Amino acid sequence: MQPNDSERVIHVADIDPHCRQTILSRLFEHLAPDQSLQIVADHDPRRLRLQFEATHGSRCAWSYLEKGPDVWRIRLRLRPDRSSERA
């Protein structure tokens, strides 16, 4: 799966395991509406998904692009915060 022009591809194996969640979360939080982040891993990053859902709730759009067995690719998009539109 090829990334689109506004998508950054991150291979999680290239990030120190102790820093992964923090780095990925910061990258995600700084996405513009037209950007996405593609995560590439050698396993299903279920724990990361749970962390993102707990932190970002429905603002995190998580889509599997490839589901193993050797490579897992996930596209993350930051959905607009609808609560700020109501205020």
GROMACS elastic network, one bead per residue, 0.5 to 0.9 nm:
[ bonds ]
;  ai    aj funct       b0    kb
    1    65     6  0.70081   500
    1    66     6  0.77798   500
    1    73     6  0.81634   500
    3     6     6  0.78966   500
    3     7     6  0.57086   500
    3     8     6  0.74213   500
    3     9     6  0.71199   500
    3    36     6  0.89372   500
    3    37     6  0.88208   500
    3    38     6  0.72992   500
    4     7     6  0.53587   500
    4     8     6  0.84726   500
    4    35     6  0.88707   500
    4    36     6  0.84437   500
    5     8     6  0.83832   500
    5    35     6  0.85179   500
    6    34     6  0.69166   500
    6    36     6  0.65036   500
    6    37     6  0.85172   500
    7    34     6  0.88705   500
    7    35     6  0.56599   500
    7    37     6  0.53301   500
    7    38     6  0.66376   500
    7    75     6  0.87122   500
    8    35     6  0.81177   500
    8    36     6  0.67005   500
    8    37     6  0.50143   500
    8    38     6  0.60452   500
    8    39     6  0.85261   500
    9    36     6  0.88690   500
    9    37     6  0.60699   500
    9    39     6  0.59870   500
    9    40     6  0.72443   500
    9    75     6  0.89951   500
   10    13     6  0.87661   500
   10    14     6  0.80567   500
   10    15     6  0.87857   500
   10    24     6  0.84752   500
   10    37     6  0.74189   500
   10    38     6  0.60866   500
   10    40     6  0.60451   500
   10    41     6  0.87254   500
   11    14     6  0.56819   500
   11    15     6  0.75208   500
   11    38     6  0.84842   500
   11    39     6  0.60391   500
   11    41     6  0.61901   500
   12    15     6  0.53608   500
   12    16     6  0.82289   500
   12    17     6  0.82127   500
   12    20     6  0.69714   500
   12    24     6  0.87853   500
   12    39     6  0.67882   500
   12    40     6  0.61494   500
   12    41     6  0.56822   500
   12    42     6  0.84891   500
   13    16     6  0.75273   500
   13    17     6  0.79384   500
   13    40     6  0.82400   500
   13    41     6  0.67297   500
   13    42     6  0.78975   500
   14    17     6  0.88887   500
   15    18     6  0.83501   500
   15    19     6  0.68374   500
   15    20     6  0.57987   500
   15    23     6  0.83832   500
   16    19     6  0.54161   500
   16    20     6  0.61662   500
   17    20     6  0.52948   500
   17    21     6  0.80572   500
   18    21     6  0.76673   500
   18    22     6  0.84611   500
   19    22     6  0.55160   500
   19    23     6  0.60577   500
   19    24     6  0.85172   500
   20    23     6  0.52584   500
   20    24     6  0.59446   500
   20    25     6  0.83003   500
   21    24     6  0.52697   500
   21    25     6  0.58917   500
   21    26     6  0.85253   500
   21    48     6  0.69285   500
   21    51     6  0.82176   500
   21    52     6  0.88522   500
   22    25     6  0.51659   500
   22    26     6  0.61803   500
   22    27     6  0.86444   500
   23    26     6  0.52410   500
   23    27     6  0.62051   500
   23    28     6  0.85654   500
   24    27     6  0.51155   500
   24    28     6  0.60556   500
   24    29     6  0.85955   500
   24    37     6  0.89563   500
   24    39     6  0.87139   500
   25    28     6  0.50415   500
   25    29     6  0.61246   500
   25    30     6  0.87639   500
   25    52     6  0.74377   500
   25    55     6  0.89133   500
   26    29     6  0.50888   500
   26    30     6  0.64167   500
   27    30     6  0.53934   500
   27    31     6  0.67019   500
   27    37     6  0.79120   500
   28    31     6  0.54381   500
   28    36     6  0.80794   500
   28    37     6  0.69214   500
   28    60     6  0.86407   500
   28    76     6  0.74303   500
   28    77     6  0.75671   500
   28    78     6  0.69739   500
   29    32     6  0.86763   500
   29    56     6  0.88913   500
   29    78     6  0.73881   500
   30    78     6  0.87425   500
   31    34     6  0.79120   500
   31    35     6  0.57452   500
   31    36     6  0.66561   500
   31    37     6  0.78289   500
   31    77     6  0.74672   500
   31    78     6  0.64512   500
   32    35     6  0.52578   500
   32    36     6  0.79440   500
   32    77     6  0.87933   500
   32    78     6  0.75375   500
   33    36     6  0.81164   500
   33    77     6  0.77566   500
   33    78     6  0.66330   500
   33    79     6  0.71465   500
   33    80     6  0.72742   500
   34    77     6  0.84635   500
   34    78     6  0.89819   500
   35    76     6  0.89636   500
   35    77     6  0.69036   500
   35    78     6  0.81573   500
   36    75     6  0.65566   500
   36    76     6  0.55644   500
   36    78     6  0.74745   500
   37    74     6  0.80811   500
   37    75     6  0.56422   500
   37    76     6  0.50411   500
   37    77     6  0.66000   500
   38    65     6  0.89379   500
   38    73     6  0.66317   500
   38    74     6  0.54671   500
   38    76     6  0.62200   500
   38    77     6  0.89941   500
   39    72     6  0.79173   500
   39    73     6  0.55788   500
   39    74     6  0.51053   500
   39    75     6  0.64254   500
   39    76     6  0.77738   500
   40    43     6  0.88642   500
   40    71     6  0.68839   500
   40    72     6  0.56775   500
   40    74     6  0.66633   500
   41    44     6  0.71244   500
   41    45     6  0.72685   500
   41    68     6  0.89745   500
   41    70     6  0.84131   500
   41    71     6  0.58700   500
   41    72     6  0.51235   500
   41    73     6  0.65721   500
   41    74     6  0.85769   500
   42    45     6  0.86616   500
   42    68     6  0.74746   500
   42    69     6  0.78892   500
   42    70     6  0.56057   500
   42    72     6  0.59505   500
   42    73     6  0.89123   500
   43    46     6  0.87352   500
   43    67     6  0.85376   500
   43    68     6  0.69706   500
   43    69     6  0.75032   500
   43    70     6  0.71364   500
   43    71     6  0.67288   500
   43    72     6  0.60373   500
   44    47     6  0.84866   500
   44    67     6  0.73147   500
   44    68     6  0.75022   500
   44    69     6  0.88369   500
   44    71     6  0.85066   500
   44    72     6  0.60888   500
   44    73     6  0.86695   500
   45    48     6  0.53454   500
   45    49     6  0.64349   500
   45    50     6  0.89396   500
   45    72     6  0.80851   500
   45    74     6  0.88227   500
   46    49     6  0.50129   500
   46    50     6  0.63153   500
   46    51     6  0.86984   500
   47    50     6  0.51102   500
   47    51     6  0.62813   500
   47    52     6  0.86725   500
   48    51     6  0.50339   500
   48    52     6  0.61506   500
   48    53     6  0.85818   500
   49    52     6  0.50517   500
   49    53     6  0.60864   500
   49    54     6  0.85206   500
   49    62     6  0.77226   500
   50    53     6  0.50838   500
   50    54     6  0.60927   500
   50    55     6  0.85570   500
   51    54     6  0.50937   500
   51    55     6  0.60976   500
   51    56     6  0.83583   500
   52    55     6  0.50957   500
   52    56     6  0.55838   500
   52    57     6  0.70892   500
   52    60     6  0.69651   500
   53    56     6  0.53225   500
   53    58     6  0.69431   500
   53    59     6  0.83097   500
   53    60     6  0.67400   500
   54    57     6  0.56918   500
   56    59     6  0.55718   500
   56    60     6  0.58616   500
   56    78     6  0.88323   500
   57    60     6  0.62200   500
   58    61     6  0.70865   500
   58    79     6  0.75870   500
   58    81     6  0.89427   500
   59    77     6  0.81063   500
   59    78     6  0.56087   500
   59    80     6  0.65401   500
   59    81     6  0.65713   500
   59    82     6  0.88749   500
   60    76     6  0.67263   500
   60    77     6  0.60529   500
   60    78     6  0.52094   500
   60    79     6  0.61098   500
   61    75     6  0.78814   500
   61    76     6  0.55532   500
   61    78     6  0.62369   500
   61    79     6  0.65387   500
   62    74     6  0.67295   500
   62    75     6  0.59300   500
   62    77     6  0.68312   500
   63    73     6  0.85190   500
   63    74     6  0.55196   500
   63    75     6  0.51349   500
   63    76     6  0.65666   500
   63    77     6  0.86222   500
   64    67     6  0.66244   500
   64    72     6  0.76361   500
   64    73     6  0.60256   500
   64    75     6  0.64238   500
   65    72     6  0.75107   500
   65    73     6  0.51756   500
   65    74     6  0.54851   500
   65    75     6  0.67691   500
   66    69     6  0.89289   500
   66    71     6  0.69142   500
   66    72     6  0.51302   500
   66    74     6  0.70791   500
   67    70     6  0.82629   500
   67    71     6  0.67537   500
   67    73     6  0.68114   500
   67    74     6  0.86136   500
   68    72     6  0.50075   500
   68    73     6  0.82769   500
   69    72     6  0.74068   500
   78    81     6  0.87472   500
   79    82     6  0.85881   500
   80    83     6  0.88918   500
   80    84     6  0.88072   500
   80    85     6  0.89243   500
   81    84     6  0.59292   500
   81    85     6  0.72566   500
   82    85     6  0.52211   500
   82    86     6  0.68380   500
   83    86     6  0.53990   500
   83    87     6  0.68248   500
   84    87     6  0.53912   500
